[in-house]
Amino acid sequence: MEENPMITQVKLMEEFNLTRKQVQKLIKDLREDGLIERQGSNRSGKWVVKK
C-alpha cells in the first residue's frame, strides 16, 4: 500500500493469494490500529500508510 496507494482489494488478493474476506479483515485491523487510512472515495481514493 505504501508503494502503490491506489491498490485495490482485488490486486491485494491476487498478489498475496488471499480471499476477499481475508483482505477486508486485514484492512479493517490495520485501520483500527491506526496504521493506514483511506483518503478520498472508495473508487478513486488512495491508501495512506502511517508510521
mmCIF file as Biopython writes it, N, C-alpha, C and O atoms, coordinates in Angstrom:
data_model
#
loop_
_atom_site.group_PDB
_atom_site.id
_atom_site.type_symbol
_atom_site.label_atom_id
_atom_site.label_alt_id
_atom_site.label_comp_id
_atom_site.label_asym_id
_atom_site.label_entity_id
_atom_site.label_seq_id
_atom_site.pdbx_PDB_ins_code
_atom_site.Cartn_x
_atom_site.Cartn_y
_atom_site.Cartn_z
_atom_site.occupancy
_atom_site.B_iso_or_equiv
_atom_site.auth_seq_id
_atom_site.auth_asym_id
_atom_site.pdbx_PDB_model_num
ATOM 1   N N  . MET A ? 1  ? 0.823   -1.188  0.000  1.0 0.0 1  A 1 
ATOM 2   C CA . MET A ? 1  ? 0.000   0.000   0.000  1.0 0.0 1  A 1 
ATOM 3   C C  . MET A ? 1  ? 0.871   1.257   0.000  1.0 0.0 1  A 1 
ATOM 4   O O  . MET A ? 1  ? 0.505   2.290   -0.561 1.0 0.0 1  A 1 
ATOM 5   N N  . GLU A ? 2  ? 2.021   1.140   0.638  1.0 0.0 2  A 1 
ATOM 6   C CA . GLU A ? 2  ? 2.923   2.289   0.656  1.0 0.0 2  A 1 
ATOM 7   C C  . GLU A ? 2  ? 3.502   2.533   -0.730 1.0 0.0 2  A 1 
ATOM 8   O O  . GLU A ? 2  ? 3.634   3.679   -1.159 1.0 0.0 2  A 1 
ATOM 9   N N  . GLU A ? 3  ? 3.850   1.451   -1.433 1.0 0.0 3  A 1 
ATOM 10  C CA . GLU A ? 3  ? 4.425   1.568   -2.775 1.0 0.0 3  A 1 
ATOM 11  C C  . GLU A ? 3  ? 3.367   1.908   -3.820 1.0 0.0 3  A 1 
ATOM 12  O O  . GLU A ? 3  ? 3.657   2.589   -4.803 1.0 0.0 3  A 1 
ATOM 13  N N  . ASN A ? 4  ? 2.129   1.429   -3.603 1.0 0.0 4  A 1 
ATOM 14  C CA . ASN A ? 4  ? 1.044   1.662   -4.556 1.0 0.0 4  A 1 
ATOM 15  C C  . ASN A ? 4  ? -0.223  2.052   -3.791 1.0 0.0 4  A 1 
ATOM 16  O O  . ASN A ? 4  ? -1.059  1.194   -3.511 1.0 0.0 4  A 1 
ATOM 17  N N  . PRO A ? 5  ? -0.375  3.339   -3.449 1.0 0.0 5  A 1 
ATOM 18  C CA . PRO A ? 5  ? -1.518  3.779   -2.652 1.0 0.0 5  A 1 
ATOM 19  C C  . PRO A ? 5  ? -2.881  3.567   -3.323 1.0 0.0 5  A 1 
ATOM 20  O O  . PRO A ? 5  ? -3.912  3.590   -2.651 1.0 0.0 5  A 1 
ATOM 21  N N  . MET A ? 6  ? -2.886  3.364   -4.621 1.0 0.0 6  A 1 
ATOM 22  C CA . MET A ? 6  ? -4.144  3.194   -5.351 1.0 0.0 6  A 1 
ATOM 23  C C  . MET A ? 6  ? -4.521  1.717   -5.494 1.0 0.0 6  A 1 
ATOM 24  O O  . MET A ? 6  ? -5.464  1.397   -6.219 1.0 0.0 6  A 1 
ATOM 25  N N  . ILE A ? 7  ? -3.809  0.816   -4.823 1.0 0.0 7  A 1 
ATOM 26  C CA . ILE A ? 7  ? -4.044  -0.623  -4.974 1.0 0.0 7  A 1 
ATOM 27  C C  . ILE A ? 7  ? -5.462  -0.993  -4.537 1.0 0.0 7  A 1 
ATOM 28  O O  . ILE A ? 7  ? -6.010  -0.413  -3.600 1.0 0.0 7  A 1 
ATOM 29  N N  . THR A ? 8  ? -6.031  -1.949  -5.222 1.0 0.0 8  A 1 
ATOM 30  C CA . THR A ? 8  ? -7.392  -2.391  -4.926 1.0 0.0 8  A 1 
ATOM 31  C C  . THR A ? 8  ? -7.372  -3.687  -4.127 1.0 0.0 8  A 1 
ATOM 32  O O  . THR A ? 8  ? -6.346  -4.361  -4.034 1.0 0.0 8  A 1 
ATOM 33  N N  . GLN A ? 9  ? -8.516  -4.022  -3.558 1.0 0.0 9  A 1 
ATOM 34  C CA . GLN A ? 9  ? -8.636  -5.286  -2.830 1.0 0.0 9  A 1 
ATOM 35  C C  . GLN A ? 9  ? -8.373  -6.457  -3.764 1.0 0.0 9  A 1 
ATOM 36  O O  . GLN A ? 9  ? -7.749  -7.441  -3.365 1.0 0.0 9  A 1 
ATOM 37  N N  . VAL A ? 10 ? -8.835  -6.364  -4.987 1.0 0.0 10 A 1 
ATOM 38  C CA . VAL A ? 10 ? -8.627  -7.449  -5.956 1.0 0.0 10 A 1 
ATOM 39  C C  . VAL A ? 10 ? -7.132  -7.655  -6.214 1.0 0.0 10 A 1 
ATOM 40  O O  . VAL A ? 10 ? -6.662  -8.792  -6.258 1.0 0.0 10 A 1 
ATOM 41  N N  . LYS A ? 11 ? -6.396  -6.574  -6.381 1.0 0.0 11 A 1 
ATOM 42  C CA . LYS A ? 11 ? -4.947  -6.688  -6.614 1.0 0.0 11 A 1 
ATOM 43  C C  . LYS A ? 11 ? -4.252  -7.268  -5.389 1.0 0.0 11 A 1 
ATOM 44  O O  . LYS A ? 11 ? -3.333  -8.074  -5.531 1.0 0.0 11 A 1 
ATOM 45  N N  . LEU A ? 12 ? -4.675  -6.872  -4.182 1.0 0.0 12 A 1 
ATOM 46  C CA . LEU A ? 12 ? -4.104  -7.438  -2.961 1.0 0.0 12 A 1 
ATOM 47  C C  . LEU A ? 12 ? -4.402  -8.929  -2.876 1.0 0.0 12 A 1 
ATOM 48  O O  . LEU A ? 12 ? -3.547  -9.716  -2.470 1.0 0.0 12 A 1 
ATOM 49  N N  . MET A ? 13 ? -5.623  -9.316  -3.260 1.0 0.0 13 A 1 
ATOM 50  C CA . MET A ? 13 ? -5.999  -10.728 -3.260 1.0 0.0 13 A 1 
ATOM 51  C C  . MET A ? 13 ? -5.074  -11.527 -4.178 1.0 0.0 13 A 1 
ATOM 52  O O  . MET A ? 13 ? -4.586  -12.593 -3.804 1.0 0.0 13 A 1 
ATOM 53  N N  . GLU A ? 14 ? -4.842  -11.006 -5.372 1.0 0.0 14 A 1 
ATOM 54  C CA . GLU A ? 14 ? -4.006  -11.702 -6.349 1.0 0.0 14 A 1 
ATOM 55  C C  . GLU A ? 14 ? -2.545  -11.757 -5.899 1.0 0.0 14 A 1 
ATOM 56  O O  . GLU A ? 14 ? -1.891  -12.794 -6.012 1.0 0.0 14 A 1 
ATOM 57  N N  . GLU A ? 15 ? -2.044  -10.637 -5.390 1.0 0.0 15 A 1 
ATOM 58  C CA . GLU A ? 15 ? -0.629  -10.544 -5.030 1.0 0.0 15 A 1 
ATOM 59  C C  . GLU A ? 15 ? -0.274  -11.449 -3.846 1.0 0.0 15 A 1 
ATOM 60  O O  . GLU A ? 15 ? 0.806   -12.037 -3.814 1.0 0.0 15 A 1 
ATOM 61  N N  . PHE A ? 16 ? -1.184  -11.556 -2.878 1.0 0.0 16 A 1 
ATOM 62  C CA . PHE A ? 16 ? -0.891  -12.327 -1.668 1.0 0.0 16 A 1 
ATOM 63  C C  . PHE A ? 16 ? -1.656  -13.645 -1.588 1.0 0.0 16 A 1 
ATOM 64  O O  . PHE A ? 16 ? -1.587  -14.348 -0.580 1.0 0.0 16 A 1 
ATOM 65  N N  . ASN A ? 17 ? -2.381  -13.976 -2.648 1.0 0.0 17 A 1 
ATOM 66  C CA . ASN A ? 17 ? -3.127  -15.229 -2.720 1.0 0.0 17 A 1 
ATOM 67  C C  . ASN A ? 17 ? -4.074  -15.382 -1.519 1.0 0.0 17 A 1 
ATOM 68  O O  . ASN A ? 17 ? -4.068  -16.401 -0.829 1.0 0.0 17 A 1 
ATOM 69  N N  . LEU A ? 18 ? -4.882  -14.345 -1.291 1.0 0.0 18 A 1 
ATOM 70  C CA . LEU A ? 18 ? -5.842  -14.323 -0.196 1.0 0.0 18 A 1 
ATOM 71  C C  . LEU A ? 18 ? -7.255  -14.213 -0.750 1.0 0.0 18 A 1 
ATOM 72  O O  . LEU A ? 18 ? -7.448  -13.863 -1.914 1.0 0.0 18 A 1 
ATOM 73  N N  . THR A ? 19 ? -8.243  -14.514 0.091  1.0 0.0 19 A 1 
ATOM 74  C CA . THR A ? 19 ? -9.629  -14.306 -0.298 1.0 0.0 19 A 1 
ATOM 75  C C  . THR A ? 19 ? -9.997  -12.848 -0.020 1.0 0.0 19 A 1 
ATOM 76  O O  . THR A ? 19 ? -9.290  -12.143 0.700  1.0 0.0 19 A 1 
ATOM 77  N N  . ARG A ? 20 ? -11.109 -12.412 -0.600 1.0 0.0 20 A 1 
ATOM 78  C CA . ARG A ? 20 ? -11.567 -11.048 -0.363 1.0 0.0 20 A 1 
ATOM 79  C C  . ARG A ? 20 ? -11.841 -10.827 1.123  1.0 0.0 20 A 1 
ATOM 80  O O  . ARG A ? 20 ? -11.525 -9.768  1.665  1.0 0.0 20 A 1 
ATOM 81  N N  . LYS A ? 21 ? -12.422 -11.814 1.773  1.0 0.0 21 A 1 
ATOM 82  C CA . LYS A ? 21 ? -12.738 -11.718 3.199  1.0 0.0 21 A 1 
ATOM 83  C C  . LYS A ? 21 ? -11.463 -11.522 4.026  1.0 0.0 21 A 1 
ATOM 84  O O  . LYS A ? 21 ? -11.444 -10.723 4.962  1.0 0.0 21 A 1 
ATOM 85  N N  . GLN A ? 22 ? -10.402 -12.253 3.679  1.0 0.0 22 A 1 
ATOM 86  C CA . GLN A ? 22 ? -9.128  -12.116 4.393  1.0 0.0 22 A 1 
ATOM 87  C C  . GLN A ? 22 ? -8.548  -10.715 4.209  1.0 0.0 22 A 1 
ATOM 88  O O  . GLN A ? 22 ? -8.064  -10.110 5.166  1.0 0.0 22 A 1 
ATOM 89  N N  . VAL A ? 23 ? -8.596  -10.202 2.978  1.0 0.0 23 A 1 
ATOM 90  C CA . VAL A ? 23 ? -8.075  -8.867  2.696  1.0 0.0 23 A 1 
ATOM 91  C C  . VAL A ? 23 ? -8.884  -7.825  3.462  1.0 0.0 23 A 1 
ATOM 92  O O  . VAL A ? 23 ? -8.308  -6.910  4.050  1.0 0.0 23 A 1 
ATOM 93  N N  . GLN A ? 24 ? -10.208 -7.950  3.465  1.0 0.0 24 A 1 
ATOM 94  C CA . GLN A ? 24 ? -11.056 -6.999  4.173  1.0 0.0 24 A 1 
ATOM 95  C C  . GLN A ? 24 ? -10.758 -6.996  5.671  1.0 0.0 24 A 1 
ATOM 96  O O  . GLN A ? 24 ? -10.738 -5.935  6.295  1.0 0.0 24 A 1 
ATOM 97  N N  . LYS A ? 25 ? -10.527 -8.170  6.248  1.0 0.0 25 A 1 
ATOM 98  C CA . LYS A ? 25 ? -10.217 -8.272  7.680  1.0 0.0 25 A 1 
ATOM 99  C C  . LYS A ? 25 ? -8.879  -7.614  7.984  1.0 0.0 25 A 1 
ATOM 100 O O  . LYS A ? 25 ? -8.752  -6.884  8.967  1.0 0.0 25 A 1 
ATOM 101 N N  . LEU A ? 26 ? -7.876  -7.873  7.139  1.0 0.0 26 A 1 
ATOM 102 C CA . LEU A ? 26 ? -6.563  -7.267  7.349  1.0 0.0 26 A 1 
ATOM 103 C C  . LEU A ? 26 ? -6.633  -5.740  7.265  1.0 0.0 26 A 1 
ATOM 104 O O  . LEU A ? 26 ? -6.036  -5.041  8.084  1.0 0.0 26 A 1 
ATOM 105 N N  . ILE A ? 27 ? -7.363  -5.230  6.276  1.0 0.0 27 A 1 
ATOM 106 C CA . ILE A ? 27 ? -7.514  -3.786  6.125  1.0 0.0 27 A 1 
ATOM 107 C C  . ILE A ? 27 ? -8.233  -3.208  7.340  1.0 0.0 27 A 1 
ATOM 108 O O  . ILE A ? 27 ? -7.837  -2.167  7.862  1.0 0.0 27 A 1 
ATOM 109 N N  . LYS A ? 28 ? -9.284  -3.880  7.785  1.0 0.0 28 A 1 
ATOM 110 C CA . LYS A ? 28 ? -10.039 -3.427  8.959  1.0 0.0 28 A 1 
ATOM 111 C C  . LYS A ? 28 ? -9.129  -3.359  10.185 1.0 0.0 28 A 1 
ATOM 112 O O  . LYS A ? 28 ? -9.151  -2.376  10.925 1.0 0.0 28 A 1 
ATOM 113 N N  . ASP A ? 29 ? -8.331  -4.404  10.395 1.0 0.0 29 A 1 
ATOM 114 C CA . ASP A ? 29 ? -7.417  -4.439  11.542 1.0 0.0 29 A 1 
ATOM 115 C C  . ASP A ? 29 ? -6.369  -3.337  11.457 1.0 0.0 29 A 1 
ATOM 116 O O  . ASP A ? 29 ? -6.078  -2.690  12.463 1.0 0.0 29 A 1 
ATOM 117 N N  . LEU A ? 30 ? -5.801  -3.111  10.283 1.0 0.0 30 A 1 
ATOM 118 C CA . LEU A ? 30 ? -4.796  -2.061  10.107 1.0 0.0 30 A 1 
ATOM 119 C C  . LEU A ? 30 ? -5.397  -0.675  10.355 1.0 0.0 30 A 1 
ATOM 120 O O  . LEU A ? 30 ? -4.746  0.191   10.940 1.0 0.0 30 A 1 
ATOM 121 N N  . ARG A ? 31 ? -6.635  -0.471  9.912  1.0 0.0 31 A 1 
ATOM 122 C CA . ARG A ? 31 ? -7.308  0.818   10.131 1.0 0.0 31 A 1 
ATOM 123 C C  . ARG A ? 31 ? -7.592  1.034   11.611 1.0 0.0 31 A 1 
ATOM 124 O O  . ARG A ? 31 ? -7.394  2.133   12.129 1.0 0.0 31 A 1 
ATOM 125 N N  . GLU A ? 32 ? -8.059  -0.020  12.300 1.0 0.0 32 A 1 
ATOM 126 C CA . GLU A ? 32 ? -8.366  0.096   13.725 1.0 0.0 32 A 1 
ATOM 127 C C  . GLU A ? 32 ? -7.107  0.362   14.548 1.0 0.0 32 A 1 
ATOM 128 O O  . GLU A ? 32 ? -7.165  1.046   15.570 1.0 0.0 32 A 1 
ATOM 129 N N  . ASP A ? 33 ? -5.975  -0.175  14.106 1.0 0.0 33 A 1 
ATOM 130 C CA . ASP A ? 33 ? -4.702  0.041   14.800 1.0 0.0 33 A 1 
ATOM 131 C C  . ASP A ? 33 ? -4.069  1.387   14.433 1.0 0.0 33 A 1 
ATOM 132 O O  . ASP A ? 33 ? -3.031  1.758   14.981 1.0 0.0 33 A 1 
ATOM 133 N N  . GLY A ? 34 ? -4.702  2.121   13.499 1.0 0.0 34 A 1 
ATOM 134 C CA . GLY A ? 34 ? -4.208  3.435   13.113 1.0 0.0 34 A 1 
ATOM 135 C C  . GLY A ? 34 ? -2.986  3.386   12.209 1.0 0.0 34 A 1 
ATOM 136 O O  . GLY A ? 34 ? -2.250  4.368   12.115 1.0 0.0 34 A 1 
ATOM 137 N N  . LEU A ? 35 ? -2.760  2.268   11.547 1.0 0.0 35 A 1 
ATOM 138 C CA . LEU A ? 35 ? -1.586  2.124   10.694 1.0 0.0 35 A 1 
ATOM 139 C C  . LEU A ? 35 ? -1.833  2.588   9.255  1.0 0.0 35 A 1 
ATOM 140 O O  . LEU A ? 35 ? -0.901  2.986   8.555  1.0 0.0 35 A 1 
ATOM 141 N N  . ILE A ? 36 ? -3.100  2.533   8.820  1.0 0.0 36 A 1 
ATOM 142 C CA . ILE A ? 36 ? -3.443  3.022   7.484  1.0 0.0 36 A 1 
ATOM 143 C C  . ILE A ? 36 ? -4.740  3.816   7.567  1.0 0.0 36 A 1 
ATOM 144 O O  . ILE A ? 36 ? -5.522  3.666   8.505  1.0 0.0 36 A 1 
ATOM 145 N N  . GLU A ? 37 ? -4.948  4.656   6.573  1.0 0.0 37 A 1 
ATOM 146 C CA . GLU A ? 37 ? -6.231  5.345   6.436  1.0 0.0 37 A 1 
ATOM 147 C C  . GLU A ? 37 ? -6.530  5.535   4.970  1.0 0.0 37 A 1 
ATOM 148 O O  . GLU A ? 37 ? -5.631  5.525   4.129  1.0 0.0 37 A 1 
ATOM 149 N N  . ARG A ? 38 ? -7.781  5.706   4.677  1.0 0.0 38 A 1 
ATOM 150 C CA . ARG A ? 38 ? -8.229  5.887   3.293  1.0 0.0 38 A 1 
ATOM 151 C C  . ARG A ? 38 ? -8.523  7.360   3.079  1.0 0.0 38 A 1 
ATOM 152 O O  . ARG A ? 38 ? -9.261  7.967   3.854  1.0 0.0 38 A 1 
ATOM 153 N N  . GLN A ? 39 ? -7.950  7.938   2.029  1.0 0.0 39 A 1 
ATOM 154 C CA . GLN A ? 39 ? -8.244  9.318   1.658  1.0 0.0 39 A 1 
ATOM 155 C C  . GLN A ? 39 ? -8.973  9.304   0.329  1.0 0.0 39 A 1 
ATOM 156 O O  . GLN A ? 39 ? -8.539  8.656   -0.623 1.0 0.0 39 A 1 
ATOM 157 N N  . GLY A ? 40 ? -10.074 10.016  0.274  1.0 0.0 40 A 1 
ATOM 158 C CA . GLY A ? 40 ? -10.864 10.063  -0.940 1.0 0.0 40 A 1 
ATOM 159 C C  . GLY A ? 40 ? -11.929 8.985   -0.951 1.0 0.0 40 A 1 
ATOM 160 O O  . GLY A ? 40 ? -12.183 8.333   0.062  1.0 0.0 40 A 1 
ATOM 161 N N  . SER A ? 41 ? -12.540 8.809   -2.091 1.0 0.0 41 A 1 
ATOM 162 C CA . SER A ? 41 ? -13.641 7.852   -2.216 1.0 0.0 41 A 1 
ATOM 163 C C  . SER A ? 41 ? -13.121 6.430   -2.334 1.0 0.0 41 A 1 
ATOM 164 O O  . SER A ? 41 ? -11.930 6.198   -2.541 1.0 0.0 41 A 1 
ATOM 165 N N  . ASN A ? 42 ? -14.038 5.486   -2.197 1.0 0.0 42 A 1 
ATOM 166 C CA . ASN A ? 42 ? -13.660 4.078   -2.326 1.0 0.0 42 A 1 
ATOM 167 C C  . ASN A ? 42 ? -13.147 3.765   -3.721 1.0 0.0 42 A 1 
ATOM 168 O O  . ASN A ? 42 ? -12.240 2.950   -3.888 1.0 0.0 42 A 1 
ATOM 169 N N  . ARG A ? 43 ? -13.721 4.406   -4.711 1.0 0.0 43 A 1 
ATOM 170 C CA . ARG A ? 43 ? -13.347 4.092   -6.085 1.0 0.0 43 A 1 
ATOM 171 C C  . ARG A ? 43 ? -12.092 4.835   -6.542 1.0 0.0 43 A 1 
ATOM 172 O O  . ARG A ? 43 ? -11.259 4.262   -7.243 1.0 0.0 43 A 1 
ATOM 173 N N  . SER A ? 44 ? -11.949 6.081   -6.160 1.0 0.0 44 A 1 
ATOM 174 C CA . SER A ? 44 ? -10.822 6.863   -6.680 1.0 0.0 44 A 1 
ATOM 175 C C  . SER A ? 44 ? -9.888  7.368   -5.592 1.0 0.0 44 A 1 
ATOM 176 O O  . SER A ? 44 ? -9.028  8.209   -5.850 1.0 0.0 44 A 1 
ATOM 177 N N  . GLY A ? 45 ? -10.050 6.863   -4.389 1.0 0.0 45 A 1 
ATOM 178 C CA . GLY A ? 45 ? -9.193  7.303   -3.288 1.0 0.0 45 A 1 
ATOM 179 C C  . GLY A ? 45 ? -7.870  6.570   -3.262 1.0 0.0 45 A 1 
ATOM 180 O O  . GLY A ? 45 ? -7.528  5.818   -4.174 1.0 0.0 45 A 1 
ATOM 181 N N  . LYS A ? 46 ? -7.129  6.813   -2.176 1.0 0.0 46 A 1 
ATOM 182 C CA . LYS A ? 46 ? -5.838  6.161   -2.040 1.0 0.0 46 A 1 
ATOM 183 C C  . LYS A ? 46 ? -5.595  5.816   -0.581 1.0 0.0 46 A 1 
ATOM 184 O O  . LYS A ? 46 ? -6.210  6.395   0.315  1.0 0.0 46 A 1 
ATOM 185 N N  . TRP A ? 47 ? -4.695  4.871   -0.347 1.0 0.0 47 A 1 
ATOM 186 C CA . TRP A ? 47 ? -4.317  4.457   0.996  1.0 0.0 47 A 1 
ATOM 187 C C  . TRP A ? 47 ? -3.145  5.287   1.465  1.0 0.0 47 A 1 
ATOM 188 O O  . TRP A ? 47 ? -2.217  5.560   0.703  1.0 0.0 47 A 1 
ATOM 189 N N  . VAL A ? 48 ? -3.192  5.690   2.730  1.0 0.0 48 A 1 
ATOM 190 C CA . VAL A ? 48 ? -2.073  6.413   3.336  1.0 0.0 48 A 1 
ATOM 191 C C  . VAL A ? 48 ? -1.561  5.540   4.482  1.0 0.0 48 A 1 
ATOM 192 O O  . VAL A ? 48 ? -2.296  5.205   5.411  1.0 0.0 48 A 1 
ATOM 193 N N  . VAL A ? 49 ? -0.277  5.181   4.388  1.0 0.0 49 A 1 
ATOM 194 C CA . VAL A ? 49 ? 0.350   4.363   5.428  1.0 0.0 49 A 1 
ATOM 195 C C  . VAL A ? 49 ? 0.973   5.302   6.449  1.0 0.0 49 A 1 
ATOM 196 O O  . VAL A ? 49 ? 1.809   6.142   6.114  1.0 0.0 49 A 1 
ATOM 197 N N  . LYS A ? 50 ? 0.558   5.149   7.689  1.0 0.0 50 A 1 
ATOM 198 C CA . LYS A ? 50 ? 1.103   5.962   8.777  1.0 0.0 50 A 1 
ATOM 199 C C  . LYS A ? 50 ? 2.225   5.180   9.441  1.0 0.0 50 A 1 
ATOM 200 O O  . LYS A ? 50 ? 2.190   3.951   9.508  1.0 0.0 50 A 1 
ATOM 201 N N  . LYS A ? 51 ? 3.212   5.903   9.924  1.0 0.0 51 A 1 
ATOM 202 C CA . LYS A ? 51 ? 4.354   5.211   10.562 1.0 0.0 51 A 1 
ATOM 203 C C  . LYS A ? 51 ? 4.431   5.543   12.015 1.0 0.0 51 A 1 
ATOM 204 O O  . LYS A ? 51 ? 5.320   5.057   12.713 1.0 0.0 51 A 1 
#
